[in-house]
Amino acid sequence: KEGLELSPRSQTIARIGFPSLFKQFDKLAAMTGTALTEAGELEKEYGLKVTPVPTALPVRRRDYPDVVFRSKEAKEKAAIAEVLRLHAEGRPVLVGTTSVADSERLHAQLQSALSTS
């Protein structure tokens, strides 16, 4: 799709899982916004403690109630409506999907909606 030449396949010589890989190091450090929810597993599996660091400023994020749709089509229609609304305000929108096919379908639907508005 991008016009790049394919390189020959590489050969896998060995594989290692994350738990085994992490145990190869004497010290580990990381920063993430989701480790606190997995603190028990990190302690049990790797002997690592999770230390929450408070934000410097008050959290501005607003959490809204979950919205459940009866079908994938209804969910995509609502997503497109929200993207169009934000786009009309001049706001950038990042949309995540679970597959390339879903991304391409959503892209086509957005292009169609933008060309008719």
MOZI-V723704 format. One record per helix or strand of 2 or more residues. SS is the DSSP state (alpha for helix, beta for strand). FROM is the first residue (numbers start at 1). TO is the last residue. If there is no record, write none. Layout:
SS:FROM:TO, SS:FROM:TO
//
This chain:
alpha:18:22, alpha:35:46, alpha:72:88, alpha:100:116
//
